[in-house]
Amino acid sequence: MKRFAIFILPFALAACNSMYIKPNTLDTNQTIYATRGGYAMKRSIKERMESRGYHVVVGRTKTSNDYSGDAYDIAIDKDEVPSDARYIVRVTERRETFNPFWCPLNGFWWWNFNVSIADQKTGEELMTWRGRGCENSSLRKLDAALDKLEMTEQPVAME
């Protein structure tokens, strides 16, 4: 039984992330629209992209409706995507979980999220990522994905 568990563990961990990337398609000089707020990945992806030099905006709220009851408190905002935004980043996530057993020295927080980056000009989806993982390892995967997405300068052939 112990050998079976050791055999299955790498496959179980590998199933935590599924990512599609269209390489060399993200222009770092363009404006990126990201949705407001969020728990972990939604906030961190904006911070990470800004630290890499991207111009990230959250747009303006057109309308806002608040609903509350005994067991819920919901705010629904309708935002306006700026006209100069070339890319849209959408992140959906579940509440982060403090996980000192599974994520020691790797951020201590367990994230469960979906990320999509789409090009508004062409209508193409450049990246989709269904992910679960510790905070720091998820951010390292995000950096690796952005490295692949970013357009690289093509050398000019000299004649």
C-alpha positions in Angstrom: 0.0 0.0 0.0 2.9 2.4 0.8 4.4 1.9 -2.6 1.1 2.5 -4.3 0.7 5.8 -2.4 4.2 6.9 -3.4 3.4 6.0 -7.0 0.1 7.9 -7.0 1.3 11.1 -5.2 3.2 12.6 -8.2 0.2 12.2 -10.4 -2.1 13.7 -7.8 0.1 16.7 -7.4 0.5 17.1 -11.2 -3.2 17.3 -11.6 -3.4 20.5 -9.5 -2.6 22.7 -12.5 -3.7 22.8 -16.1 -2.4 25.6 -18.3 -2.7 26.6 -21.9 -0.3 29.3 -23.2 0.0 30.9 -26.6 3.7 32.0 -26.6 5.0 35.4 -27.7 1.6 37.1 -27.8 1.6 39.5 -24.9 2.8 43.0 -25.6 4.3 44.5 -22.4 3.7 48.1 -23.7 -0.1 47.7 -23.8 -2.7 48.4 -21.1 -4.1 45.4 -19.2 -7.6 45.5 -17.5 -8.0 43.4 -14.4 -11.1 43.0 -12.2 -11.2 44.6 -8.8 -10.6 43.1 -5.4 -10.2 39.5 -4.7 -8.5 37.2 -2.2 -5.1 36.0 -3.1 -4.4 35.3 -6.8 -6.7 38.2 -8.0 -4.7 40.7 -5.9 -1.3 39.1 -6.5 -1.6 38.8 -10.3 -2.1 42.6 -10.5 0.8 43.3 -8.2 3.1 40.9 -10.0 2.2 42.3 -13.4 2.8 45.8 -12.3 6.2 44.9 -10.8 7.1 43.4 -14.2 6.4 46.8 -15.8 2.8 46.2 -17.1 0.3 49.1 -17.0 -2.6 47.5 -15.1 -6.0 49.3 -14.6 -9.2 48.2 -12.9 -11.6 50.5 -14.8 -14.5 52.5 -13.5 -17.6 51.2 -11.8 -20.8 52.0 -13.8 -23.3 50.6 -11.2 -23.1 48.9 -7.8 -25.7 46.9 -6.1 -25.5 45.5 -2.6 -27.6 42.6 -1.3 -27.5 41.3 2.2 -29.3 38.8 4.4 -28.8 36.7 7.5 -26.4 34.3 5.7 -24.9 36.4 2.9 -23.6 39.8 1.9 -23.1 40.3 -1.8 -21.9 43.3 -3.8 -22.3 43.3 -7.6 -20.4 45.9 -9.5 -20.6 46.5 -13.2 -17.3 47.9 -14.4 -16.4 49.8 -17.6 -13.4 48.4 -19.4 -11.2 51.3 -20.5 -11.1 51.7 -24.3 -7.3 51.6 -24.4 -7.2 48.2 -22.6 -5.7 45.7 -25.0 -5.8 42.7 -22.7 -8.2 41.5 -20.1 -7.2 39.4 -17.1 -10.0 37.5 -15.4 -9.4 35.6 -12.2 -11.9 33.5 -10.3 -10.9 32.0 -7.0 -12.1 30.3 -3.9 -11.2 31.6 -0.5 -7.6 31.0 0.4 -6.8 28.4 3.1 -4.1 28.6 5.7 -2.2 25.3 5.3 0.9 25.1 7.5 1.1 21.3 6.9 1.1 21.3 3.1 2.8 24.7 2.4 5.5 25.3 5.0 8.1 27.7 3.8 6.1 28.2 0.6 3.8 30.9 1.6 1.5 28.9 4.0 -1.6 29.7 2.0 -3.3 27.3 -0.3 -4.9 28.9 -3.4 -7.6 27.5 -5.7 -8.1 29.6 -8.8 -8.8 30.1 -12.6 -6.9 32.7 -14.7 -7.7 33.8 -18.2 -5.8 36.4 -20.3 -7.5 37.5 -23.5 -6.6 39.9 -26.3 -9.4 42.5 -26.8 -8.1 43.4 -30.3 -8.0 39.9 -31.8 -10.5 38.1 -29.5 -8.0 35.4 -28.8 -7.5 33.8 -25.4 -3.7 33.9 -24.8 -3.7 31.9 -21.5 -6.0 29.8 -19.4 -4.9 28.3 -16.1 -6.8 26.1 -13.7 -4.6 26.1 -10.7 -4.3 24.9 -7.1 -1.2 25.3 -5.0 0.8 27.1 -2.4 1.1 30.8 -2.6 4.8 31.1 -3.5 4.9 28.2 -6.0 1.7 29.6 -7.7 3.5 33.0 -8.2 6.6 31.3 -9.6 4.3 29.5 -12.1 2.7 32.8 -12.9 6.2 34.3 -13.6 7.1 31.4 -15.8 3.8 31.7 -17.7 4.4 35.5 -18.2 7.9 34.8 -19.5 6.5 32.5 -22.2 3.6 34.9 -23.1 5.7 38.1 -23.4 6.7 39.0 -27.0 10.4 38.7 -27.6 12.3 41.0 -29.9 13.0 39.3 -33.2 16.5 39.9 -34.3 16.8 41.9 -37.6 18.6 39.9 -40.3 21.6 41.8 -41.6 22.3 41.6 -45.3 
